[in-house]
Amino acid sequence: VAVTPPPSTEPAAPPIVPTQTSVTSVTTIEGFLDAARVDKERFLAPLQSLGVASVDDLKDVTDGDLDDMGMSALVKRRFLAEVANL
């Protein structure tokens, strides 16, 4: 005869909450840069000088534009990876 164990009395584990904002949920350029872990103090003004006025405009920023801003290879990879998620 099979015996069924009693129900667990341990509380359920809390849900996993992401610690970082998803770029798909941001509505400002500043929010995008924060979510992409890009220094907004350094790169916000150059992006705005290019004519970036909305998060959607970030899709039009080129690799060369990022080079001209002095963005390092690692930061460029982060930026472009997050743009691909928009």
Secondary structure by P-SEA (a helix, b strand, c coil): ccccccccccccccccccccccccccccaaaaaaaacccccccaaaaaaaccccccccccccaaaaaaacccaaaaaaaaaaaaac
